[in-house]
Amino acid sequence: MRVVECEFSNFAVHPGHGRRYVPFAFLSTKPVLTFARKKCFGLYMRKKNPRFVPWTRTYRRIHRKTTTDRVAKRRAVRATKITRAIVGADLSYIQEVRAKSKKVDRSAKGKAVRAEVAERKAAKK
């Protein structure tokens, strides 16, 4: 049993059902068009686009109306940073430098800069 799809609605058309149409001077490898029912044929002849006709399978697929088992997206494993030795600097040296840079109190430096700016303003007045 050969089931054919409707040219307009993409519904299954079983043998002995539907409507077949051979367009005049149709240049294609598939000269016989099959339609599920008269309604599909009429809309095809009026050059309606099945993407904008709500009951067609094309419309429903584009607008995600059918409930399908969607595959859950896998979460990507986050890359973990590993410190490695670089040419000219071994791992212990890199860790020392990082530890020193973290110890610097940036808030104290900011307070000093703000105090200096305040002094300048006071001197101008």
C-alpha positions as YAML, in Angstrom:
chain: A
units: angstrom
residues:
- id: 1
  name: MET
  ca: [0.00, 0.00, 0.00]
- id: 2
  name: ARG
  ca: [1.58, 3.25, -1.17]
- id: 3
  name: VAL
  ca: [0.63, 6.30, 0.88]
- id: 4
  name: VAL
  ca: [1.27, 9.64, -0.87]
- id: 5
  name: GLU
  ca: [1.45, 13.07, 0.74]
- id: 6
  name: CYS
  ca: [-0.92, 15.85, -0.26]
- id: 7
  name: GLU
  ca: [0.87, 18.60, -2.21]
- id: 8
  name: PHE
  ca: [-0.84, 21.36, -0.24]
- id: 9
  name: SER
  ca: [-1.45, 20.14, 3.30]
- id: 10
  name: ASN
  ca: [1.11, 17.30, 3.56]
- id: 11
  name: PHE
  ca: [-1.61, 14.97, 4.89]
- id: 12
  name: ALA
  ca: [-1.37, 11.27, 4.03]
- id: 13
  name: VAL
  ca: [-3.44, 10.27, 1.00]
- id: 14
  name: HIS
  ca: [-4.21, 6.55, 0.90]
- id: 15
  name: PRO
  ca: [-4.86, 4.61, -2.34]
- id: 16
  name: GLY
  ca: [-8.30, 5.29, -3.80]
- id: 17
  name: HIS
  ca: [-8.64, 8.57, -1.94]
- id: 18
  name: GLY
  ca: [-7.90, 12.19, -2.70]
- id: 19
  name: ARG
  ca: [-7.77, 14.03, -5.98]
- id: 20
  name: ARG
  ca: [-5.10, 13.91, -8.65]
- id: 21
  name: TYR
  ca: [-4.30, 16.89, -10.84]
- id: 22
  name: VAL
  ca: [-2.08, 17.18, -13.90]
- id: 23
  name: PRO
  ca: [-1.26, 20.83, -14.55]
- id: 24
  name: PHE
  ca: [-0.95, 21.99, -18.13]
- id: 25
  name: ALA
  ca: [2.66, 22.33, -19.33]
- id: 26
  name: PHE
  ca: [4.06, 21.39, -15.92]
- id: 27
  name: LEU
  ca: [7.81, 21.09, -16.16]
- id: 28
  name: SER
  ca: [8.82, 18.78, -13.35]
- id: 29
  name: THR
  ca: [9.81, 15.25, -12.54]
- id: 30
  name: LYS
  ca: [6.50, 14.84, -10.70]
- id: 31
  name: PRO
  ca: [3.76, 15.89, -13.17]
- id: 32
  name: VAL
  ca: [0.83, 14.40, -11.22]
- id: 33
  name: LEU
  ca: [-0.06, 16.33, -8.08]
- id: 34
  name: THR
  ca: [-2.07, 14.59, -5.36]
- id: 35
  name: PHE
  ca: [-4.43, 16.42, -3.00]
- id: 36
  name: ALA
  ca: [-6.13, 15.07, 0.13]
- id: 37
  name: ARG
  ca: [-9.49, 16.67, -0.63]
- id: 38
  name: LYS
  ca: [-11.26, 19.28, -2.74]
- id: 39
  name: LYS
  ca: [-10.49, 21.97, -0.18]
- id: 40
  name: CYS
  ca: [-6.72, 21.47, -0.60]
- id: 41
  name: PHE
  ca: [-7.03, 21.51, -4.38]
- id: 42
  name: GLY
  ca: [-9.07, 24.72, -4.33]
- id: 43
  name: LEU
  ca: [-6.59, 26.51, -2.07]
- id: 44
  name: TYR
  ca: [-3.69, 25.31, -4.25]
- id: 45
  name: MET
  ca: [-5.39, 26.66, -7.36]
- id: 46
  name: ARG
  ca: [-5.91, 30.01, -5.60]
- id: 47
  name: LYS
  ca: [-2.15, 30.02, -4.97]
- id: 48
  name: LYS
  ca: [-2.54, 30.09, -1.20]
- id: 49
  name: ASN
  ca: [0.61, 29.47, 0.77]
- id: 50
  name: PRO
  ca: [0.20, 26.45, 3.10]
- id: 51
  name: ARG
  ca: [2.52, 28.12, 5.63]
- id: 52
  name: PHE
  ca: [-0.25, 30.65, 6.35]
- id: 53
  name: VAL
  ca: [-3.21, 28.24, 6.42]
- id: 54
  name: PRO
  ca: [-3.54, 27.19, 10.09]
- id: 55
  name: TRP
  ca: [-4.78, 23.61, 9.65]
- id: 56
  name: THR
  ca: [-1.97, 22.43, 7.34]
- id: 57
  name: ARG
  ca: [0.93, 20.37, 8.65]
- id: 58
  name: THR
  ca: [3.41, 22.93, 7.31]
- id: 59
  name: TYR
  ca: [1.83, 25.73, 9.37]
- id: 60
  name: ARG
  ca: [1.67, 23.56, 12.49]
- id: 61
  name: ARG
  ca: [5.31, 22.55, 12.14]
- id: 62
  name: ILE
  ca: [6.52, 26.14, 11.63]
- id: 63
  name: HIS
  ca: [4.46, 27.50, 14.54]
- id: 64
  name: ARG
  ca: [5.34, 24.55, 16.84]
- id: 65
  name: LYS
  ca: [1.76, 23.45, 17.42]
- id: 66
  name: THR
  ca: [2.41, 19.71, 17.54]
- id: 67
  name: THR
  ca: [3.57, 18.10, 20.74]
- id: 68
  name: THR
  ca: [6.67, 16.10, 20.00]
- id: 69
  name: ASP
  ca: [9.14, 14.50, 22.36]
- id: 70
  name: ARG
  ca: [11.78, 17.15, 22.45]
- id: 71
  name: VAL
  ca: [15.27, 16.10, 23.30]
- id: 72
  name: ALA
  ca: [16.50, 17.94, 26.39]
- id: 73
  name: LYS
  ca: [19.58, 19.99, 25.67]
- id: 74
  name: ARG
  ca: [22.63, 18.84, 27.50]
- id: 75
  name: ARG
  ca: [24.25, 21.43, 29.66]
- id: 76
  name: ALA
  ca: [27.77, 22.19, 28.63]
- id: 77
  name: VAL
  ca: [30.39, 21.32, 31.19]
- id: 78
  name: ARG
  ca: [32.03, 24.51, 32.37]
- id: 79
  name: ALA
  ca: [35.73, 24.69, 31.76]
- id: 80
  name: THR
  ca: [37.81, 24.77, 34.91]
- id: 81
  name: LYS
  ca: [40.91, 26.94, 34.96]
- id: 82
  name: ILE
  ca: [44.16, 25.22, 35.84]
- id: 83
  name: THR
  ca: [47.30, 27.24, 36.45]
- id: 84
  name: ARG
  ca: [50.27, 25.80, 34.63]
- id: 85
  name: ALA
  ca: [53.88, 26.70, 34.46]
- id: 86
  name: ILE
  ca: [54.94, 29.00, 31.61]
- id: 87
  name: VAL
  ca: [58.32, 29.10, 29.92]
- id: 88
  name: GLY
  ca: [60.53, 31.17, 32.21]
- id: 89
  name: ALA
  ca: [58.20, 30.98, 35.24]
- id: 90
  name: ASP
  ca: [57.47, 27.86, 37.23]
- id: 91
  name: LEU
  ca: [54.15, 27.25, 38.98]
- id: 92
  name: SER
  ca: [55.32, 28.24, 42.48]
- id: 93
  name: TYR
  ca: [56.57, 31.64, 41.23]
- id: 94
  name: ILE
  ca: [53.23, 32.36, 39.47]
- id: 95
  name: GLN
  ca: [51.31, 31.51, 42.65]
- id: 96
  name: GLU
  ca: [53.56, 33.81, 44.71]
- id: 97
  name: VAL
  ca: [52.98, 36.76, 42.35]
- id: 98
  name: ARG
  ca: [49.21, 36.19, 42.40]
- id: 99
  name: ALA
  ca: [49.17, 36.02, 46.20]
- id: 100
  name: LYS
  ca: [51.08, 39.34, 46.44]
- id: 101
  name: SER
  ca: [48.74, 41.11, 44.02]
- id: 102
  name: LYS
  ca: [45.69, 39.98, 46.00]
- id: 103
  name: LYS
  ca: [47.09, 41.33, 49.27]
- id: 104
  name: VAL
  ca: [47.24, 44.90, 48.02]
- id: 105
  name: ASP
  ca: [44.36, 46.80, 49.62]
- id: 106
  name: ARG
  ca: [42.74, 48.66, 46.78]
- id: 107
  name: SER
  ca: [40.16, 50.31, 49.00]
- id: 108
  name: ALA
  ca: [42.89, 52.13, 50.96]
- id: 109
  name: LYS
  ca: [44.41, 53.36, 47.73]
- id: 110
  name: GLY
  ca: [41.01, 54.66, 46.60]
- id: 111
  name: LYS
  ca: [40.45, 56.45, 49.90]
- id: 112
  name: ALA
  ca: [43.85, 58.15, 49.57]
- id: 113
  name: VAL
  ca: [43.02, 59.37, 46.05]
- id: 114
  name: ARG
  ca: [39.63, 60.72, 47.20]
- id: 115
  name: ALA
  ca: [41.23, 62.52, 50.14]
- id: 116
  name: GLU
  ca: [43.76, 64.14, 47.81]
- id: 117
  name: VAL
  ca: [41.01, 65.34, 45.47]
- id: 118
  name: ALA
  ca: [39.10, 66.76, 48.44]
- id: 119
  name: GLU
  ca: [42.25, 68.64, 49.58]
- id: 120
  name: ARG
  ca: [42.66, 70.19, 46.11]
- id: 121
  name: LYS
  ca: [39.04, 71.37, 46.12]
- id: 122
  name: ALA
  ca: [39.49, 72.90, 49.56]
- id: 123
  name: ALA
  ca: [42.68, 74.66, 48.45]
- id: 124
  name: LYS
  ca: [40.90, 76.20, 45.44]
- id: 125
  name: LYS
  ca: [38.17, 77.66, 47.65]
...
